[in-house]
Amino acid sequence: MPSLLSPDDVPALLAPGMTVFVAGGANEPATVLDAIRRRPEASAGVTWIQSIVPGLNRFDFSSLHDESSTIAFFITPETRASYRAGRIGFVPCQLRAVADLLGEGLDLDLAILSVSAPRDGATGLEAAADFGAGLNCDFVDVVCERARRIVAEVNSALPDPADGPRIDARRIDFAVPVSRPPDPFPLPETDETARAIARNVAGLVRDGDTIQTGIGSIPYAVLGALRDKNDLGLHSGILDDGVMELVEHGVITGSRKTIDRGRHVTAYAIGSRALYDWLGERADVRFRPVNYTHGAGTLARIDRFVSINSALEIDLGGQVNAEMIRGRQVTGTGGSVDFMRGAAGSRGGRSIVALGATASGGKVSRIVPRLGDGNAPTALRTDVDYVVTEHGVADLRYRPERARAAALAEIAAPEFRPALRAGEPLP
């Protein structure tokens, strides 16, 4: 059974040469991380890996010590300086494949997790049969299997969804009891552009479809635009307040799903405190690791699966860049392509990429002749069925190159369309 530690005991477990995984999202073990920050010398020679949710997990582990480093799958505003300094090794990797890397490609010396307190109300942790995986179970299966030792921040204030993975107490080496509510994630702000895009996306979603969305103002607006739909299903990497609202309004029911019928499936949840409390009371929300939520075999069994993702730019061939600006990594590859390709394998499935037509206050077109400035494609031209902006919908399925380019030019901002139609460089 786990040995009890205080947060200040944890830094002593670190040693040079170790590779340490830290849970992220709403499951970030914040109290233990505070103790590690107070002892930065303990991080010398440590390689950190964190399951980051941009906007929620803000700490730069590489800043702890000159001799510490990080393996990252997302770059955030807080970590860009360390990334440019070469102290963060960014791995371009679809989210489902991150599970393979953690399970096969790395030796994990230590994992630091946050788990829900025992359901049986046991006061002594040695009496607990298991712990809950909380609000983020993305890689919990492979990490618990592979890590040599596990520190669990056992958080009595972390909701314990009824239908989520359980962690055997015998697998935990050290338990750190805390009571700290998970940090909320601010609700995205939507403007008229996001709402116009959302209305166009909603026109592509039919009653009974199973949807997947990401995070940000456009996905949040899309969820808000689906209120007149019926019997939608949810199978996604993330669940947020927008999903909660659709469940409460009877829009998302899961009643027509071909697997997990009546269940709303996700790998993790981020949002308001109200969402976190709600999740602790719902038996119809099913938390599963990314091996399941993002797995091609799973997605192929879901009829009429509709992936809805955003991007930074798309070229006239249909290549999507969702992670780079002027050749610099600004976020991560994420799981969008897992879901795009899952939609391709689904009977009646569709993949949708939704983005604003312009950036920089209208000065820059997000639809471009070709990806440039060193930007790498996140998704291939063969991965996208529909592209949506506030100006309309481009249906790319089965269309020849010139027809695809023409369709994309028509949904660009009007001032950029002439140059795009003529194949000229954009101003």
VOMAR-591146 format. One record per residue (C-alpha): y, z, x; residue in one letter; residue number from 1. Coordinates in steps of 0.02 Angstrom, whole numbers, plus 32768, in hexadecimal, padded with zeros to 4 digits. Layout:
BEGIN
py, pz, px, res, n
Y, Z, X, A, NUM;
...
// end
This chain:
BEGIN
py, pz, px, res, n
8000, 8000, 8000, M, 1;
80B3, 7FE6, 803C, P, 2;
8107, 805E, 80B2, S, 3;
81AE, 809B, 8072, L, 4;
8247, 806F, 80DA, L, 5;
8301, 8086, 80C7, S, 6;
836E, 7FEA, 80D9, P, 7;
83A9, 8027, 8183, D, 8;
82F4, 802A, 81C2, D, 9;
82DE, 7F6E, 81AB, V, 10;
8342, 7F2D, 8242, P, 11;
82C8, 7F88, 82B5, A, 12;
823E, 7F12, 8277, L, 13;
8298, 7E7C, 82C5, L, 14;
8272, 7E3F, 8374, A, 15;
829F, 7DA8, 83E0, P, 16;
8233, 7D10, 83BD, G, 17;
8210, 7D3E, 8309, M, 18;
8221, 7CC4, 8277, T, 19;
825D, 7D20, 81DC, V, 20;
8264, 7CDD, 812A, F, 21;
82E5, 7D27, 80B2, V, 22;
82DE, 7D0C, 7FF6, A, 23;
8377, 7CC0, 7FA4, G, 24;
83C5, 7C9A, 7EFE, G, 25;
83D6, 7D30, 7E8B, A, 26;
8346, 7D7E, 7EEE, N, 27;
83AA, 7D91, 7F8D, E, 28;
837C, 7E3C, 7FD6, P, 29;
8432, 7E6C, 7FE5, A, 30;
841F, 7F23, 8013, T, 31;
83A8, 7EFD, 80A3, V, 32;
841A, 7E70, 80DE, L, 33;
84AD, 7EE8, 80E0, D, 34;
844A, 7F58, 8155, A, 35;
841F, 7EC5, 81C6, I, 36;
84D7, 7E96, 81CF, R, 37;
84FE, 7F45, 820B, R, 38;
8485, 7F2D, 829C, R, 39;
84AA, 7E7C, 82D9, P, 40;
845B, 7E9E, 8383, E, 41;
83B1, 7EAA, 832D, A, 42;
83BC, 7DF0, 8302, S, 43;
83C0, 7DB6, 83B7, A, 44;
833F, 7D2D, 83CE, G, 45;
830F, 7D2A, 8315, V, 46;
82FB, 7C85, 82B7, T, 47;
832C, 7C9A, 8201, W, 48;
82F5, 7C35, 816A, I, 49;
8346, 7C50, 80C2, Q, 50;
8329, 7C07, 8017, S, 51;
83E1, 7BE3, 7FF7, I, 52;
8433, 7BBE, 7F50, V, 53;
84DE, 7B76, 7F7E, P, 54;
856B, 7BD9, 7F31, G, 55;
8503, 7C76, 7F1D, L, 56;
84B9, 7C99, 7FC9, N, 57;
854C, 7C97, 8040, R, 58;
8515, 7CEF, 80DE, F, 59;
8507, 7C92, 8183, D, 60;
8474, 7CE1, 81DE, F, 61;
849D, 7C81, 827C, S, 62;
853E, 7CE5, 828A, S, 63;
84E0, 7D88, 82A0, L, 64;
84C4, 7D70, 835A, H, 65;
84E5, 7CEB, 83DE, D, 66;
842A, 7CDE, 83FA, E, 67;
83F5, 7CD0, 8344, S, 68;
83D9, 7C2C, 82E9, S, 69;
83AF, 7BEA, 823D, T, 70;
833C, 7B66, 81F3, I, 71;
8396, 7B27, 8158, A, 72;
8374, 7AB1, 80C7, F, 73;
8426, 7ABB, 8086, F, 74;
84CD, 7AC0, 80DE, I, 75;
8554, 7B23, 8086, T, 76;
860F, 7B3D, 80A5, P, 77;
85E3, 7BE4, 80F3, E, 78;
8567, 7B99, 816F, T, 79;
85BC, 7AF6, 81A0, R, 80;
860D, 7B3D, 823D, A, 81;
8566, 7B7B, 8280, S, 82;
8514, 7AD6, 8251, Y, 83;
8596, 7A72, 82B2, R, 84;
8581, 7AE9, 8344, A, 85;
84C8, 7AC2, 834A, G, 86;
848B, 7B6E, 8318, R, 87;
8440, 7B34, 8274, I, 88;
83AF, 7ABA, 8272, G, 89;
83C0, 7A5A, 81D0, F, 90;
831C, 7A12, 818E, V, 91;
8332, 797E, 8116, P, 92;
82A5, 79A5, 80A0, C, 93;
827F, 7992, 7FE7, Q, 94;
826F, 7A3E, 7F9B, L, 95;
81B6, 7A2E, 7F71, R, 96;
8195, 7A02, 8027, A, 97;
81ED, 7AA2, 8061, V, 98;
8159, 7AFF, 8019, A, 99;
80E7, 7A99, 808B, D, 100;
8154, 7ABF, 8121, L, 101;
8150, 7B79, 80FD, L, 102;
8097, 7B75, 80D6, G, 103;
805B, 7B09, 8166, E, 104;
80E3, 7ADC, 81E2, G, 105;
812C, 7B85, 8211, L, 106;
80EA, 7C2E, 8249, D, 107;
8142, 7CB2, 81DF, L, 108;
8146, 7D57, 823B, D, 109;
81A3, 7DB3, 81B2, L, 110;
81DC, 7D93, 8101, A, 111;
8265, 7DF7, 80AC, I, 112;
8259, 7DE9, 7FEF, L, 113;
82A6, 7E38, 7F56, S, 114;
822C, 7E66, 7ECD, V, 115;
8234, 7EB7, 7E23, S, 116;
81FB, 7F6B, 7E13, A, 117;
814C, 7F8D, 7DCE, P, 118;
813B, 7F70, 7D13, R, 119;
80D4, 800E, 7CFC, D, 120;
816A, 807A, 7D2A, G, 121;
810F, 80CB, 7DBC, A, 122;
8181, 8139, 7E23, T, 123;
8114, 8130, 7EBD, G, 124;
8105, 807F, 7F00, L, 125;
8057, 80A6, 7F3D, E, 126;
8022, 80AF, 7E87, A, 127;
8061, 8002, 7E5A, A, 128;
7FE5, 7F77, 7E39, A, 129;
8062, 7EED, 7E55, D, 130;
8118, 7EBA, 7E58, F, 131;
8176, 7E30, 7DFE, G, 132;
81BD, 7D9B, 7E59, A, 133;
8264, 7DB2, 7E02, G, 134;
82D9, 7D21, 7DE1, L, 135;
82A7, 7CAE, 7E70, N, 136;
81F3, 7C83, 7E95, C, 137;
8212, 7BDD, 7EEE, D, 138;
81A9, 7BFD, 7F89, F, 139;
8161, 7CA8, 7F63, V, 140;
80AE, 7C6A, 7F5F, D, 141;
80A9, 7C1A, 800B, V, 142;
8116, 7CA1, 805A, V, 143;
80A6, 7D2D, 801B, C, 144;
800F, 7CCE, 805A, E, 145;
8053, 7CA4, 8105, R, 146;
80C8, 7D2F, 813F, A, 147;
807B, 7DA8, 81B9, R, 148;
80DF, 7E39, 8172, R, 149;
8147, 7E4A, 80D5, I, 150;
81DB, 7EBA, 80B0, V, 151;
81FE, 7EC9, 7FF6, A, 152;
82A1, 7F0A, 7FB3, E, 153;
825C, 7F56, 7F13, V, 154;
82EF, 7F47, 7E9D, N, 155;
82E9, 7FAA, 7DFB, S, 156;
8381, 7F46, 7DBE, A, 157;
8331, 7E9B, 7DDA, L, 158;
82EE, 7E53, 7D36, P, 159;
8234, 7E36, 7D2D, D, 160;
8211, 7D9C, 7CC1, P, 161;
8171, 7DAF, 7C5E, A, 162;
8126, 7D08, 7C92, D, 163;
813E, 7D02, 7D4D, G, 164;
80D7, 7D18, 7DEC, P, 165;
8099, 7DC5, 7E1A, R, 166;
8093, 7E05, 7ECD, I, 167;
8004, 7E78, 7EF8, D, 168;
8047, 7F1B, 7F40, A, 169;
7FBF, 7F13, 7FC5, R, 170;
8014, 7E77, 800C, R, 171;
80B7, 7ED7, 8029, I, 172;
80C4, 7F32, 80CF, D, 173;
816B, 7F89, 80B7, F, 174;
81C6, 7FB6, 8017, A, 175;
8280, 7FDD, 800D, V, 176;
82AD, 8028, 7F63, P, 177;
8359, 7FF5, 7F22, V, 178;
83B5, 7FE3, 7E7E, S, 179;
8432, 7F55, 7E8B, R, 180;
8451, 7ED3, 7E03, P, 181;
8444, 7E20, 7E44, P, 182;
84E7, 7DC7, 7E64, D, 183;
851F, 7D57, 7DD5, P, 184;
8544, 7CA0, 7DF0, F, 185;
85EB, 7C67, 7DA6, P, 186;
85DF, 7BEF, 7D15, L, 187;
8615, 7B3F, 7D4A, P, 188;
86BB, 7B02, 7D0B, E, 189;
86B4, 7A5C, 7CB0, T, 190;
8742, 79E0, 7C99, D, 191;
8755, 7947, 7C2A, E, 192;
8704, 78D8, 7CAE, T, 193;
8668, 7946, 7CB4, A, 194;
8663, 794B, 7BF6, R, 195;
8672, 788E, 7BE9, A, 196;
85E4, 7878, 7C64, I, 197;
857F, 78F6, 7C02, A, 198;
8597, 7897, 7B60, R, 199;
8557, 77F9, 7BB3, N, 200;
84C0, 7854, 7BF8, V, 201;
849B, 78A2, 7B4E, A, 202;
848B, 77F3, 7B07, G, 203;
83F5, 77D7, 7B78, L, 204;
8399, 7876, 7B42, V, 205;
832B, 786C, 7AA8, R, 206;
82E6, 78F3, 7A37, D, 207;
8246, 793A, 7A80, G, 208;
826D, 790B, 7B36, D, 209;
824E, 798A, 7BC0, T, 210;
82E5, 7998, 7C31, I, 211;
830E, 79D1, 7CE1, Q, 212;
83BF, 79F7, 7D1C, T, 213;
8413, 7A3A, 7DB8, G, 214;
84AA, 7AA9, 7DD4, I, 215;
8563, 7A82, 7DCE, G, 216;
85E6, 7A4B, 7D52, S, 217;
8592, 79A8, 7D1E, I, 218;
84E4, 79F2, 7CFC, P, 219;
8535, 7A82, 7C9E, Y, 220;
859C, 7A08, 7C37, A, 221;
8500, 79A0, 7C14, V, 222;
84A7, 7A38, 7BCC, L, 223;
853D, 7A58, 7B5E, G, 224;
8537, 79A4, 7B1F, A, 225;
8482, 79B4, 7AE5, L, 226;
84A1, 7A2C, 7A55, R, 227;
847C, 79AA, 79D0, D, 228;
83CF, 7984, 7A17, K, 229;
832D, 79C9, 79D3, N, 230;
8291, 7A13, 7A21, D, 231;
82BE, 79F3, 7AD7, L, 232;
824F, 7A39, 7B5F, G, 233;
8284, 7A82, 7C05, L, 234;
8229, 7A6B, 7CAA, H, 235;
82A2, 7A85, 7D39, S, 236;
82C2, 7AD2, 7DE0, G, 237;
834D, 7B3B, 7D98, I, 238;
8378, 7B94, 7CF7, L, 239;
842C, 7BC7, 7CD3, D, 240;
849E, 7C00, 7C46, D, 241;
84A5, 7B51, 7BFE, G, 242;
83E9, 7B53, 7BE4, V, 243;
83F2, 7C01, 7B98, M, 244;
8472, 7BC3, 7B1A, E, 245;
8405, 7B2F, 7AE7, L, 246;
836D, 7B9F, 7AD2, V, 247;
83D2, 7C17, 7A67, E, 248;
8412, 7B86, 79FD, H, 249;
8362, 7B46, 79DF, G, 250;
837E, 7AA4, 7A40, V, 251;
8305, 7AC9, 7ACE, I, 252;
8262, 7AFE, 7A7D, T, 253;
81DC, 7AAC, 7AE8, G, 254;
817B, 7A89, 7A48, S, 255;
8154, 79D4, 7A78, R, 256;
8129, 79EF, 7B2F, K, 257;
8083, 79AA, 7B69, T, 258;
806A, 7A3D, 7BE1, I, 259;
80B3, 7AED, 7BDB, D, 260;
80D4, 7AD3, 7B22, R, 261;
8151, 7B50, 7ADE, G, 262;
817D, 7B89, 7B8F, R, 263;
821E, 7B69, 7BF0, H, 264;
81E8, 7B4F, 7CA4, V, 265;
8252, 7B6F, 7D3E, T, 266;
8245, 7BA6, 7DF4, A, 267;
82E0, 7C11, 7DF4, Y, 268;
8373, 7C47, 7D8B, A, 269;
842A, 7C60, 7DB5, I, 270;
84BA, 7C89, 7D44, G, 271;
850F, 7D18, 7CEB, S, 272;
84D6, 7DCB, 7CD9, R, 273;
84B7, 7DA1, 7C22, A, 274;
843C, 7D1A, 7C59, L, 275;
83E1, 7D91, 7CCD, Y, 276;
83D0, 7E13, 7C44, D, 277;
8395, 7D8D, 7BCA, W, 278;
830E, 7D51, 7C41, L, 279;
82C8, 7E00, 7C4D, G, 280;
82A7, 7DFC, 7B92, E, 281;
8260, 7D4B, 7B7D, R, 282;
81A6, 7D2A, 7B79, A, 283;
81C0, 7C6E, 7B66, D, 284;
8213, 7C52, 7C10, V, 285;
818F, 7C27, 7C92, R, 286;
81BB, 7C3F, 7D4B, F, 287;
8152, 7BDC, 7DC5, R, 288;
815F, 7BB0, 7E7F, P, 289;
819E, 7B04, 7EB5, V, 290;
80EC, 7ACC, 7ED9, N, 291;
80DC, 7AC9, 7E1C, Y, 292;
818C, 7AA6, 7DDC, T, 293;
81AB, 7A17, 7E56, H, 294;
80F8, 79DD, 7E6D, G, 295;
80D4, 7926, 7E4B, A, 296;
802F, 7950, 7DF7, G, 297;
8085, 79C8, 7D80, T, 298;
8113, 7953, 7D54, L, 299;
809E, 78C1, 7D32, A, 300;
804F, 7927, 7CA7, R, 301;
80F4, 793C, 7C4C, I, 302;
8115, 78AC, 7BD4, D, 303;
81CA, 7872, 7BC1, R, 304;
8207, 78D7, 7C55, F, 305;
82C1, 78B5, 7C75, V, 306;
830C, 78E6, 7D1C, S, 307;
83CA, 78FC, 7D1A, I, 308;
841C, 7911, 7DC4, N, 309;
84C5, 78F5, 7E14, S, 310;
84FE, 78A3, 7EB6, A, 311;
8590, 788B, 7F2C, L, 312;
8589, 77CD, 7F2F, E, 313;
851B, 773A, 7F04, I, 314;
851E, 768B, 7F4B, D, 315;
850D, 75E5, 7EF1, L, 316;
8456, 75DD, 7F1E, G, 317;
8435, 7682, 7EC6, G, 318;
8420, 76F1, 7F60, Q, 319;
8459, 77A3, 7F3E, V, 320;
84B1, 7818, 7FB8, N, 321;
84B1, 78C9, 7F75, A, 322;
84CC, 792C, 8016, E, 323;
8543, 78DE, 8095, M, 324;
85FC, 78B6, 80A5, I, 325;
8638, 7844, 8131, R, 326;
8593, 785B, 818B, G, 327;
859A, 7919, 8186, R, 328;
8519, 7984, 812E, Q, 329;
8572, 79E8, 80A7, V, 330;
84E1, 7A24, 803D, T, 331;
8425, 7A03, 8039, G, 332;
83A2, 7988, 8001, T, 333;
8367, 79FD, 7F78, G, 334;
82E8, 79D1, 7EF4, G, 335;
833A, 7941, 7E99, S, 336;
82C8, 78BB, 7EE0, V, 337;
822E, 7924, 7EB7, D, 338;
8265, 791A, 7E02, F, 339;
829C, 7863, 7E07, M, 340;
81F1, 7830, 7E45, R, 341;
81A1, 78A7, 7DC9, G, 342;
81FD, 784B, 7D3E, A, 343;
81B8, 77A7, 7D81, A, 344;
8108, 77EB, 7D70, G, 345;
8126, 782F, 7CC1, S, 346;
80F8, 77C9, 7C28, R, 347;
81A1, 779D, 7BDC, G, 348;
81FE, 77F7, 7C68, G, 349;
82AB, 77C7, 7CA6, R, 350;
8316, 77F9, 7D3A, S, 351;
83D3, 780A, 7D24, I, 352;
8456, 781F, 7DAB, V, 353;
84FF, 7859, 7D67, A, 354;
859F, 785F, 7DCD, L, 355;
865A, 784E, 7DBD, G, 356;
8699, 779F, 7DE2, A, 357;
8718, 77DC, 7E62, T, 358;
873C, 7868, 7EDE, A, 359;
87D7, 78A7, 7F39, S, 360;
8842, 78A3, 7E9E, G, 361;
8811, 77F1, 7E72, G, 362;
8833, 77A9, 7F1F, K, 363;
877D, 778D, 7F4E, V, 364;
86F7, 7732, 7EEB, S, 365;
864E, 7787, 7EE2, R, 366;
85FF, 76DE, 7EBF, I, 367;
8606, 7681, 7F64, V, 368;
85CA, 75D8, 7FA6, P, 369;
8553, 7632, 801C, R, 370;
853A, 76E2, 805D, L, 371;
85A8, 76F0, 80F4, G, 372;
85F1, 7763, 8177, D, 373;
8544, 779B, 81AC, G, 374;
8512, 77DC, 8100, N, 375;
8456, 77DF, 80E7, A, 376;
8406, 77B6, 803F, P, 377;
83C0, 784B, 7FE3, T, 378;
8369, 77DE, 7F62, A, 379;
832F, 772B, 7F76, L, 380;
8367, 769D, 7F06, R, 381;
82B9, 769F, 7EBA, T, 382;
82CC, 7754, 7E81, D, 383;
8358, 773D, 7E01, V, 384;
834D, 76FD, 7D4F, D, 385;
83FB, 7720, 7D0D, Y, 386;
84A2, 7744, 7D5F, V, 387;
8527, 7796, 7CF3, V, 388;
85E2, 77AF, 7D0E, T, 389;
866E, 77D7, 7C95, E, 390;
8682, 771B, 7C7F, H, 391;
85D3, 76F5, 7C41, G, 392;
851B, 76DF, 7C69, V, 393;
84C9, 7667, 7CE4, A, 394;
8413, 7643, 7CBD, D, 395;
83C2, 7612, 7D62, L, 396;
830D, 760B, 7D2C, R, 397;
82B3, 756A, 7D5C, Y, 398;
8358, 7510, 7D7C, R, 399;
8374, 7495, 7E0C, P, 400;
83EA, 74C6, 7E97, E, 401;
8481, 7467, 7E58, R, 402;
846D, 74A7, 7DA7, A, 403;
845E, 7559, 7DE7, R, 404;
84FB, 7546, 7E4F, A, 405;
8559, 74FB, 7DBB, A, 406;
8524, 7589, 7D49, A, 407;
855C, 760C, 7DC6, L, 408;
8604, 75B7, 7DE1, A, 409;
8624, 75BD, 7D25, E, 410;
8619, 767C, 7D21, I, 411;
868A, 7695, 7DB9, A, 412;
873F, 76C7, 7DA0, A, 413;
879F, 762E, 7D61, P, 414;
880E, 7620, 7DFB, E, 415;
8776, 760D, 7E6D, F, 416;
8714, 7592, 7E04, R, 417;
8762, 74EF, 7E44, P, 418;
8737, 7517, 7EF9, A, 419;
8687, 7550, 7ECA, L, 420;
8668, 74B3, 7E65, R, 421;
86A4, 7447, 7EF4, A, 422;
8641, 74A6, 7F77, G, 423;
86E0, 74CF, 7FD5, E, 424;
8703, 756F, 8037, P, 425;
8750, 75F6, 7FCC, L, 426;
8801, 762F, 7FF1, P, 427;
// end
